[in-house]
Amino acid sequence: MKKPALYIILFFVFLGPVLAYGQQPEVRKIWDKAPHNAFTDLIRYKSHFYCTFREGESHVPHDTTDK
């Protein structure tokens, strides 16, 4: 990807919400109860945001025994 195209993409990703809504979007933590959270996804459906993720005790499972 050429640099001018990258700059245009970054402009809309970071400054688009500010220009569209007149303010910066709110950022807040929604969950931190597990030792490790991963594989996040965020979607908007009918004016609501839904966030999904995986919780675990660590980055890799401890019960990886071969059978």
Stockholm file with secondary structure:
# STOCKHOLM 1.0

chainA/1-67         MKKPALYIILFFVFLGPVLAYGQQPEVRKIWDKAPHNAFTDLIRYKSHFYCTFREGESHVPHDTTDK
#=GR chainA/1-67 SS CCHHHHHHHHHHHHHHHHHHHSSCCCCCCCCCCSSEEEEEEEEEETTEEEEEEEEESSSSCSCCCCC
#=GC SS_cons        CCHHHHHHHHHHHHHHHHHHHSSCCCCCCCCCCSSEEEEEEEEEETTEEEEEEEEESSSSCSCCCCC
//
